[in-house]
């Protein structure tokens, strides 16, 4: 699109396409945000249960040792949470990018209207 002049129709078509992409990404973001929140809750519950089990077990252990054991034992849920959180953040960035592109197209559209 950058090598040719855009018509009002081209811009309106692109605005409609981006609007649909924005709507789809918004729903995707909601799904990913739910998944990230659930993953975080799963990790925190797993870590809390491990901590309670370690605290109530016989033998002495420093707080750092207990935390290290909890971290080692809950690495799976932690990894799932962090990956889902990264996906949520990527979707958020995609939404911001789509909005910025729409704003640019609106500006172009206004410029073309003013020239005619």
C-alpha positions in Angstrom: 0.0 0.0 0.0 2.9 2.4 0.6 4.0 2.6 -3.1 0.7 4.0 -4.4 -1.8 6.6 -3.6 -4.7 5.5 -1.5 -8.2 6.2 -2.3 -10.9 7.0 0.3 -12.4 3.5 -0.5 -9.0 1.8 0.1 -8.8 3.4 3.5 -12.3 2.6 4.4 -11.8 -1.0 3.4 -8.7 -1.2 5.5 -10.4 0.5 8.5 -13.2 -2.1 8.3 -10.7 -5.0 8.1 -8.7 -3.6 11.1 -11.9 -3.1 13.1 -12.7 -6.8 12.6 -9.2 -7.7 13.6 -9.5 -5.5 16.7 -12.8 -7.2 17.7 -11.3 -10.7 17.2 -8.2 -9.8 19.2 -10.3 -8.3 22.0 -12.1 -11.6 22.4 -8.8 -13.5 22.2 -7.3 -11.2 24.8 -10.3 -12.0 27.2 -9.8 -15.7 26.7 -6.1 -15.5 27.3 -6.5 -13.2 30.3 -8.9 -15.8 31.9 -6.4 -18.5 31.2 -3.5 -16.5 32.7 -5.5 -15.7 35.8 -6.5 -19.4 36.2 -2.9 -20.5 35.7 -1.7 -18.0 38.3 -4.3 -19.2 40.8 -3.3 -22.8 40.1 0.4 -22.0 40.7 -0.3 -20.0 43.9 -2.5 -22.8 45.3 0.1 -25.4 44.5 2.9 -23.4 46.1 0.8 -22.7 49.2 0.0 -26.3 49.7 3.6 -27.3 49.3 4.7 -24.6 51.8 2.1 -25.8 54.3 3.3 -29.4 53.9 6.9 -28.4 54.4 6.2 -26.2 57.5 4.2 -29.0 59.1 6.8 -31.7 58.3 9.3 -32.8 60.9 12.8 -31.5 60.8 14.3 -28.0 60.7 14.6 -26.0 57.6 15.4 -22.4 57.0 12.8 -20.1 55.3 15.1 -20.0 52.2 15.3 -23.8 52.0 11.5 -24.1 52.3 11.1 -21.5 49.6 13.6 -23.3 47.3 11.8 -26.6 47.8 8.5 -24.9 47.0 10.0 -23.3 43.9 11.5 -26.6 42.7 8.3 -28.6 43.3 5.9 -26.1 41.7 8.0 -25.3 38.6 5.4 -26.8 36.2 2.5 -24.6 37.3 4.8 -21.6 37.5 6.0 -22.2 33.9 2.4 -22.5 32.7 1.4 -19.3 34.4 4.4 -17.3 33.1 3.8 -18.5 29.5 0.1 -17.7 29.7 0.9 -14.3 31.2 3.4 -13.6 28.3 0.7 -14.6 25.8 -1.7 -12.2 27.5 0.9 -9.4 27.3 1.5 -10.1 23.6 -2.2 -10.0 22.9 -2.4 -6.6 24.7 0.4 -5.3 22.6 -1.4 -6.5 19.5 -4.5 -4.6 20.6 -2.4 -1.4 21.1 -0.9 -1.9 17.6 -4.2 -2.4 16.0 -5.6 0.8 17.6 -2.6 2.8 16.5 -3.0 1.6 12.9 -6.7 2.5 13.0 -5.8 6.0 14.3 -3.4 6.4 11.4 -5.9 5.3 8.9 -8.5 7.7 10.4 -6.0 10.5 10.0 -5.3 9.6 6.4 -9.1 9.4 5.7 -9.6 12.9 7.2 -6.7 14.2 5.1 -8.2 12.8 1.9 -11.6 14.2 2.8 -10.1 17.7 3.3 -8.4 17.5 -0.1 -11.6 16.8 -2.0 
